């Protein structure tokens, strides 16, 4: 137990909290949050109309490098719309990873499609290109068929920019040889802000004409080979939940380089209402998914401090890395060719028993730690979904422990 007490002592010393409860990750409000929200209240535009929503979207495009951004009420709704606008239909199949937060799988289910849960790479904790390639080679065949739905959605859109995913070849679509369902998308998730091997994954997906949609919910401020996550496929999505590096309380963002799809995303997230001076006219099924102006006001203030908070996160990760370098625990560091935001810091234990020992010891003493998520295939609603061996996913699920990861702002709690 001495080694576990040493860990707790280090965490308490680092966060300068000798006795109080230390959460896993909580937000920091150190800028214009109160000012902007007061401006929003005084304007009376606190719902889905107002200047802060557009400003927040513009800040996200400028920061990530995406051409367009559409604000949504949360990351899950953003992913739902991205899947739908990518052409995912009921009874299709969508490839994703079993080691993910449940929102990824839930959003796929909202479309009526079936998730296919594949393995991750140990060094990224994200979807493995080699696992995807192996599964596709064994299970998929290309068939000629009309692509009217995809063509209709993108009829008014611009051509993809350089380095983005090519459009689906006309008529050539991948089908599962065993279920006879179409494979209509692939959704990797950048776990804890660590990017997947995106270029290698794209090579595989492009061979089968499968659209890439990045679940970048946890990875704002993360880069793969110099390019911000969420910019490699047809869509990327961000999350601004209360436990993220920056927050709008609850919020999400759809990123794309396709102007037509961006306009359509905004249209259907605002109930598909057709502009008119007084009539209520709607031209398709829409959703009440638009981010509110008051939440966006909070987001604008948070974006102004993002680089500062990211540096604090990296400083904390460096402290953890130094502390754990001479211990039996492995601190998880950013993968090769990546700059990670270190949203949640993690260590790898020797086995599940040691993992559980750490979780029990820390949580019972006021230091919040958490395991990685339960594998999606172990949940009752996804237990019968297709999968592979999940060798790495199971290995990580037995060993990962997340540590307190809030940005340390000197004097922050004392000033509240």
C-alpha positions as CSV (number, residue, x, y, z in Angstrom):
1,X,0.0,0.0,0.0
2,X,3.0,2.3,0.4
3,X,3.3,2.7,-3.4
4,X,-0.3,3.6,-3.7
5,X,-0.1,6.1,-0.9
6,X,2.9,7.6,-2.7
7,X,0.7,8.1,-5.8
8,X,-2.0,9.9,-3.7
9,X,0.6,12.0,-2.0
10,X,2.1,13.1,-5.3
11,X,-1.4,13.9,-6.8
12,X,-2.4,15.9,-3.7
13,X,0.9,17.8,-3.7
14,X,0.6,18.5,-7.5
15,X,-2.9,19.9,-7.2
16,X,-2.1,21.6,-3.9
17,X,-5.2,20.0,-2.2
18,X,-4.0,18.3,1.0
19,X,-7.5,17.2,2.1
20,X,-10.2,18.2,-0.3
21,X,-11.7,15.9,-2.9
22,X,-9.8,15.9,-6.2
23,X,-12.1,15.3,-9.3
24,X,-11.1,13.6,-12.4
25,X,-11.5,16.6,-14.7
26,X,-13.4,19.8,-14.0
27,X,-13.6,23.0,-16.1
28,X,-11.7,26.3,-15.6
29,X,-13.4,29.6,-16.0
30,X,-10.6,32.2,-16.1
31,X,-11.6,34.6,-18.8
32,X,-14.6,36.5,-20.2
33,X,-17.2,33.8,-19.3
34,X,-19.3,36.1,-17.0
35,X,-18.9,39.1,-19.3
36,X,-20.1,37.3,-22.5
37,X,-22.9,35.5,-20.7
38,X,-24.1,38.8,-19.3
39,X,-24.0,40.3,-22.7
40,X,-26.0,37.4,-24.0
41,X,-28.7,37.8,-21.3
42,X,-28.9,41.5,-21.9
43,X,-29.5,40.9,-25.6
44,X,-32.4,38.6,-24.7
45,X,-31.1,36.1,-27.3
46,X,-30.4,33.1,-25.1
47,X,-31.7,30.3,-27.2
48,X,-30.5,29.1,-30.6
49,X,-30.4,32.5,-32.3
50,X,-27.8,35.1,-31.5
51,X,-24.4,36.4,-32.4
52,X,-22.3,34.2,-30.1
53,X,-23.3,31.0,-31.9
54,X,-21.8,32.2,-35.2
55,X,-18.8,33.7,-33.4
56,X,-18.1,30.3,-31.7
57,X,-18.3,28.5,-35.0
58,X,-15.9,30.9,-36.6
59,X,-13.5,30.5,-33.7
60,X,-13.6,26.7,-34.1
61,X,-12.9,26.9,-37.9
62,X,-10.0,29.3,-37.3
63,X,-8.5,27.0,-34.6
64,X,-8.9,23.6,-36.2
65,X,-8.4,24.6,-39.8
66,X,-11.8,23.2,-41.0
67,X,-13.6,25.2,-43.6
68,X,-16.9,25.1,-41.9
69,X,-18.2,24.4,-38.4
70,X,-21.8,23.9,-37.3
71,X,-22.6,24.1,-33.6
72,X,-24.8,21.4,-32.0
73,X,-26.2,20.8,-28.5
74,X,-23.7,18.1,-27.7
75,X,-21.1,15.9,-29.3
76,X,-23.5,12.9,-29.6
77,X,-26.0,15.0,-31.7
78,X,-23.2,16.3,-33.8
79,X,-22.1,12.7,-34.6
80,X,-25.7,11.7,-35.3
81,X,-26.0,14.4,-37.9
82,X,-22.6,13.7,-39.4
83,X,-23.5,10.0,-39.8
84,X,-26.8,10.9,-41.4
85,X,-25.3,13.4,-43.9
86,X,-22.6,10.9,-44.8
87,X,-25.3,8.7,-46.2
88,X,-25.7,6.1,-43.3
89,X,-29.1,4.5,-43.5
90,X,-31.2,2.1,-41.5
91,X,-29.8,-1.5,-41.6
92,X,-26.4,-0.4,-42.8
93,X,-23.2,-1.3,-40.9
94,X,-20.8,1.2,-39.4
95,X,-17.3,0.3,-38.3
96,X,-16.0,1.7,-35.0
97,X,-14.0,0.6,-32.0
98,X,-15.3,-1.4,-29.0
99,X,-13.1,0.6,-26.7
100,X,-14.9,3.9,-26.7
101,X,-17.4,6.0,-24.8
102,X,-20.9,4.8,-25.4
103,X,-22.0,8.0,-27.2
104,X,-20.1,6.8,-30.3
105,X,-22.1,3.6,-30.5
106,X,-25.4,5.3,-29.5
107,X,-25.1,7.8,-32.4
108,X,-24.7,5.0,-34.8
109,X,-27.8,3.3,-33.3
110,X,-29.8,6.5,-33.8
111,X,-29.5,6.1,-37.6
112,X,-30.8,2.5,-37.4
113,X,-27.4,1.2,-38.5
114,X,-25.5,-1.7,-36.8
115,X,-22.1,-1.0,-35.2
116,X,-19.2,-3.3,-36.1
117,X,-16.8,-3.2,-33.1
118,X,-13.1,-3.7,-34.0
119,X,-9.9,-3.7,-32.1
120,X,-7.6,-0.7,-31.2
121,X,-3.9,-0.2,-31.3
122,X,-2.2,-0.4,-27.9
123,X,0.0,2.7,-28.7
124,X,-3.0,4.9,-29.5
125,X,-6.0,3.3,-27.8
126,X,-7.8,4.1,-31.0
127,X,-9.2,2.1,-33.9
128,X,-6.5,0.0,-35.5
129,X,-6.0,0.4,-39.3
130,X,-4.7,-3.2,-39.5
131,X,-7.7,-4.6,-37.6
132,X,-10.0,-2.7,-40.0
133,X,-8.1,-3.9,-43.0
134,X,-8.1,-7.5,-41.8
135,X,-11.9,-7.5,-41.1
136,X,-12.8,-5.9,-44.4
137,X,-10.6,-8.3,-46.4
138,X,-12.4,-11.3,-44.7
139,X,-15.9,-10.0,-44.7
140,X,-16.5,-7.4,-47.5
141,X,-17.1,-7.5,-51.2
142,X,-17.7,-4.6,-53.6
143,X,-21.0,-4.4,-55.4
144,X,-22.3,-2.2,-58.2
145,X,-25.4,-0.2,-57.3
146,X,-26.8,3.3,-57.6
147,X,-25.6,5.9,-55.1
148,X,-28.6,8.3,-55.4
149,X,-28.8,9.0,-51.7
150,X,-25.2,10.0,-51.5
151,X,-25.3,12.0,-54.7
152,X,-28.5,13.8,-53.5
153,X,-26.9,14.9,-50.3
154,X,-23.8,16.3,-52.0
155,X,-25.3,17.7,-55.1
156,X,-24.6,21.3,-54.2
157,X,-21.4,20.7,-52.3
158,X,-17.8,21.6,-53.3
159,X,-15.2,19.1,-54.2
160,X,-13.0,17.8,-51.3
161,X,-9.9,19.7,-50.6
162,X,-6.4,18.3,-50.9
163,X,-5.5,15.6,-48.4
164,X,-9.2,14.9,-47.6
165,X,-11.0,11.7,-48.3
166,X,-12.1,11.1,-51.9
167,X,-15.8,10.8,-52.7
168,X,-17.3,7.4,-53.1
169,X,-16.8,5.9,-56.5
170,X,-20.1,5.9,-58.5
171,X,-21.8,2.5,-58.0
172,X,-19.0,0.8,-56.1
173,X,-20.1,0.2,-52.5
174,X,-18.9,-2.3,-49.9
175,X,-21.2,-5.0,-48.6
176,X,-20.8,-7.5,-45.8
177,X,-20.8,-10.9,-47.5
178,X,-22.4,-12.6,-44.6
179,X,-25.1,-10.1,-43.5
180,X,-25.5,-8.5,-47.0
181,X,-25.6,-5.1,-45.3
182,X,-23.8,-2.1,-46.8
183,X,-20.8,-0.8,-44.9
184,X,-21.6,3.0,-45.0
185,X,-19.1,4.6,-42.7
186,X,-16.2,4.2,-40.3
187,X,-16.0,6.1,-37.0
188,X,-12.7,6.1,-35.1
189,X,-12.4,7.8,-31.8
190,X,-9.3,9.7,-30.6
191,X,-9.2,8.2,-27.1
192,X,-8.3,10.7,-24.3
193,X,-7.1,13.1,-27.0
194,X,-4.5,10.8,-28.6
195,X,-5.0,10.6,-32.4
196,X,-5.4,7.4,-34.2
197,X,-3.2,6.5,-37.2
198,X,-5.4,8.5,-39.4
199,X,-3.5,8.3,-42.7
200,X,-3.1,4.6,-42.6
201,X,-6.8,4.2,-41.7
202,X,-7.7,6.4,-44.7
203,X,-5.7,4.3,-47.0
204,X,-7.7,1.2,-46.0
205,X,-11.1,3.0,-46.1
206,X,-10.4,4.7,-49.5
207,X,-9.7,1.2,-51.0
208,X,-13.2,0.2,-50.0
209,X,-14.8,3.6,-50.6
210,X,-15.9,3.9,-47.0
211,X,-16.4,7.5,-45.6
212,X,-14.4,8.4,-42.5
213,X,-16.2,10.3,-39.7
214,X,-13.8,11.3,-36.9
215,X,-15.2,11.2,-33.3
216,X,-12.8,13.9,-32.1
217,X,-15.0,14.6,-29.1
218,X,-12.0,14.4,-26.7
219,X,-9.3,15.8,-29.0
220,X,-9.6,19.5,-29.5
221,X,-6.1,20.8,-29.6
222,X,-4.7,17.4,-30.8
223,X,-2.8,17.0,-34.1
224,X,-1.8,14.1,-36.3
225,X,1.2,14.9,-38.5
226,X,0.6,18.6,-38.0
227,X,-3.1,18.5,-38.9
228,X,-5.8,19.0,-36.3
229,X,-8.0,16.0,-35.6
230,X,-11.5,16.1,-37.2
231,X,-10.1,17.3,-40.6
232,X,-9.2,14.0,-42.3
233,X,-12.5,12.6,-43.5
234,X,-16.0,13.7,-44.6
235,X,-16.8,15.0,-41.1
236,X,-15.3,15.4,-37.7
237,X,-17.1,16.2,-34.5
238,X,-16.0,17.9,-31.2
239,X,-17.5,17.9,-27.8
240,X,-17.7,20.7,-25.2
241,X,-19.2,18.7,-22.3
242,X,-18.6,19.9,-18.8
243,X,-15.7,17.5,-18.4
244,X,-13.8,18.5,-21.5
245,X,-10.7,20.9,-21.6
246,X,-13.1,23.7,-22.6
247,X,-16.8,23.6,-22.2
248,X,-20.1,25.2,-23.0
249,X,-21.8,23.1,-20.3
250,X,-23.0,20.8,-23.0
251,X,-22.2,21.3,-26.6
252,X,-20.7,19.9,-29.8
253,X,-19.4,21.0,-33.2
254,X,-19.6,19.4,-36.7
255,X,-16.5,20.1,-38.8
256,X,-16.3,19.7,-42.5
257,X,-14.7,21.2,-45.7
258,X,-17.9,20.6,-47.7
259,X,-20.0,23.8,-48.0
260,X,-23.1,22.1,-49.1
261,X,-23.1,19.6,-46.3
262,X,-22.3,22.3,-43.8
263,X,-25.4,24.3,-44.9
264,X,-27.5,21.1,-44.8
265,X,-26.2,20.3,-41.3
266,X,-27.2,23.7,-40.0
267,X,-30.6,23.4,-41.7
268,X,-31.6,20.1,-40.2
269,X,-30.2,20.9,-36.7
270,X,-32.6,23.9,-36.7
271,X,-35.8,21.8,-37.3
272,X,-35.3,22.1,-41.1
273,X,-37.2,25.4,-41.0
274,X,-37.5,27.3,-44.3
275,X,-37.0,31.0,-43.9
276,X,-40.2,33.0,-44.2
277,X,-41.4,36.3,-42.6
278,X,-44.1,34.6,-40.6
279,X,-45.0,31.1,-41.9
280,X,-43.8,27.9,-40.2
281,X,-42.5,25.9,-43.2
282,X,-40.3,22.8,-42.9
283,X,-39.0,20.9,-45.9
284,X,-37.6,17.7,-44.3
285,X,-37.2,15.9,-41.0
286,X,-35.2,18.1,-38.8
287,X,-33.8,18.1,-35.2
288,X,-33.8,20.5,-32.4
289,X,-30.0,20.2,-32.1
290,X,-28.8,23.8,-32.5
291,X,-26.5,25.0,-29.7
292,X,-27.9,27.9,-27.6
293,X,-26.5,31.4,-27.8
294,X,-25.9,31.5,-24.0
295,X,-23.9,28.2,-24.2
296,X,-22.0,29.6,-27.2
297,X,-21.2,32.7,-25.2
298,X,-19.5,30.5,-22.6
299,X,-17.7,28.7,-25.4
300,X,-16.3,31.9,-27.0
301,X,-14.7,32.8,-23.7
302,X,-13.3,29.3,-23.2
303,X,-11.8,29.3,-26.7
304,X,-9.9,32.5,-25.9
305,X,-8.1,30.5,-23.2
306,X,-7.7,27.2,-25.0
307,X,-3.9,27.5,-25.9
308,X,-3.2,28.5,-22.3
309,X,-5.2,25.5,-20.9
310,X,-3.5,23.1,-23.3
311,X,-0.1,24.2,-22.1
312,X,-1.2,23.6,-18.5
313,X,-2.4,20.2,-19.5
314,X,0.9,19.4,-21.1
315,X,2.8,20.6,-18.0
316,X,0.7,18.3,-15.9
317,X,1.3,15.4,-18.2
318,X,5.1,16.0,-18.0
319,X,4.9,15.9,-14.2
320,X,3.1,12.6,-14.3
321,X,5.5,11.2,-16.8
322,X,8.5,12.2,-14.6
323,X,6.8,10.7,-11.5
324,X,6.0,7.4,-13.0
325,X,9.2,6.8,-15.0
326,X,10.9,4.8,-12.2
327,X,7.8,2.9,-11.1
328,X,6.2,-0.3,-12.2
329,X,3.4,1.7,-13.9
330,X,3.6,2.9,-17.5
331,X,2.4,6.5,-18.1
332,X,0.6,6.7,-21.4
333,X,2.3,9.3,-23.7
334,X,1.3,10.7,-27.0
335,X,1.8,8.4,-30.0
336,X,4.4,8.8,-32.7
337,X,3.6,11.7,-35.2
338,X,1.1,13.1,-32.7
339,X,0.6,16.1,-30.5
340,X,-2.0,15.1,-28.0
341,X,-4.0,17.4,-25.8
342,X,-3.7,15.0,-22.8
343,X,-7.3,15.4,-22.0
344,X,-7.2,12.5,-19.5
345,X,-3.9,11.2,-18.2
346,X,-3.6,7.5,-17.9
347,X,-1.3,4.8,-16.5
348,X,-1.1,1.1,-17.5
349,X,-1.1,-1.4,-14.6
350,X,0.2,-5.0,-14.8
351,X,-3.3,-6.6,-14.7
352,X,-6.9,-6.1,-13.7
353,X,-6.3,-7.0,-10.1
354,X,-3.8,-4.2,-9.7
355,X,-6.0,-1.8,-11.6
356,X,-8.9,-2.5,-9.2
357,X,-6.6,-2.1,-6.2
358,X,-5.6,1.4,-7.4
359,X,-9.2,2.4,-8.1
360,X,-10.4,1.3,-4.7
361,X,-7.5,2.8,-2.8
362,X,-7.7,6.2,-4.5
363,X,-11.4,6.7,-4.7
364,X,-11.9,5.7,-1.0
365,X,-9.4,8.5,-0.1
366,X,-10.9,11.4,-2.0
367,X,-8.8,11.2,-5.2
368,X,-11.0,10.4,-8.2
369,X,-9.6,7.9,-10.7
370,X,-11.5,5.9,-13.3
371,X,-11.0,2.8,-15.5
372,X,-11.3,3.0,-19.2
373,X,-14.8,2.4,-20.5
374,X,-16.5,-1.0,-20.5
375,X,-16.1,-2.6,-23.9
376,X,-19.2,-1.9,-26.0
377,X,-19.6,-5.6,-26.8
378,X,-20.0,-6.3,-23.1
379,X,-23.1,-4.1,-22.9
380,X,-26.5,-5.8,-23.4
381,X,-27.7,-3.7,-26.3
382,X,-24.5,-4.4,-28.3
383,X,-23.7,-7.9,-27.1
384,X,-24.7,-9.5,-30.4
385,X,-22.9,-7.1,-32.7
386,X,-20.1,-8.2,-35.0
387,X,-16.6,-8.0,-33.7
388,X,-13.1,-9.4,-34.0
389,X,-10.8,-10.8,-31.3
390,X,-10.5,-7.4,-29.5
391,X,-7.2,-8.6,-28.1
392,X,-5.7,-5.1,-27.5
393,X,-9.1,-3.7,-26.3
394,X,-9.4,-6.4,-23.7
395,X,-5.8,-5.9,-22.6
396,X,-6.3,-2.2,-22.1
397,X,-9.7,-2.5,-20.4
398,X,-8.0,-4.7,-17.8
399,X,-5.1,-2.2,-17.1
400,X,-5.9,1.5,-17.8
401,X,-6.5,3.9,-14.9
402,X,-7.2,7.5,-15.5
403,X,-5.8,10.0,-13.1
404,X,-7.0,13.5,-12.1
405,X,-6.3,15.7,-15.1
406,X,-7.8,19.2,-14.6
407,X,-5.6,22.1,-15.7
408,X,-3.8,23.5,-12.7
409,X,-4.4,27.2,-12.5
410,X,-2.5,28.7,-9.6
411,X,-4.9,30.1,-7.0
412,X,-8.0,29.2,-9.1
413,X,-10.0,27.6,-6.3
414,X,-9.0,30.2,-3.8
415,X,-10.3,33.0,-6.0
416,X,-13.8,31.4,-6.4
